[in-house]
Structures are given as structure tokens and as C-alpha cells.
Amino acid sequence: MGVIRWILYIVVLIGVLALAYYATKWIAGVPTLSQTSRNIRILEKVMIGKDSYLLIVKVQDKVMMLSATPGGITKLEDLEEYIEAPKNSTQDFGKVFLQQLKKRNRRDKS
């Protein structure tokens, strides 16, 4: 009887651990009220270094590029146009970034 009881305890412990694991995964995937907004959206986010990101953000009707580092957030550029890649596209961020820079250079020369 003692062995069966220990096996039951181990099975229950494994079940509780599995339930806790899946519950934390589910909670992490559900956005909280502080993470949702009607006026601010992060369109793209790319890690460029340890704790450093380039972000394309839409605030109401304005699209801008930001850099986020542990030292703060800096506005890099207002984007006059933003072309969202299709969801199944595998476009390289570097190529899109170079296209935006070329457009900006052409605009500055005009």
C-alpha cells in the first residue's frame, strides 16, 4: 500500500507542475489592459543589440521610428509612409530600412 501511495503522490505532483507550466504560458500570452491601446501600436520591433531595439510605432495617424535602449527611448524619424509587409512575407528588415533611407535621401535632395 505504501508504494502505491508514493506513486500516486508523484503522479499528482507531475500533474500540478504541468498545470502550473501551462497556466503560466497561457497567462503570459494574454495581453493585460496596460498592454492594449487604441491609439498606440508597435508595428515592428527588431533587436539590434543586447537590450537595444529599433521600433516602428504608430501613434494615432503618425508613424515613427524609435530606438529603445536601457538609457531611454529616442525618436529617430517620422515616416511619411509605411508599407506593411504581408503576414507570410519574409522580408528582411535591413532591406526595408535601406529602402526607407533611400526615399528619405531623395526627399532631402529635392
Steps between C-alpha positions, in 0.01 A plus 500: 500500500789738574652470150169568327449808717848636404431438131170686536679793669755516219228491232309778677821706535577461128140600418520812717834600345363450148189701584712782645722499189210527255318756716803732499538457123132592453520800735812629324321487164194697612549878471409700806317833493829687532632330184206584276429840352278638228735786409848346530622191313845349455508407133849348497769430757853382426774425749824672394708422808474384857198686639490733193214512251387684189125552501251621244208641697165642395361768731153600380572582133876560525757228432845545648823309554631479856803351667457345843800438724543464875595871499168611354289528187602727213288609204711447189269597216141570401411269213284660233387163374509152643442195285405205713641172376254214455477272804655204318780711349859442601629845402831592654477799733838625372370520142185685605707736717734578206199569276366746756842671523521529121154659491605743771820593315305562180255717692784697662666565162179640354 
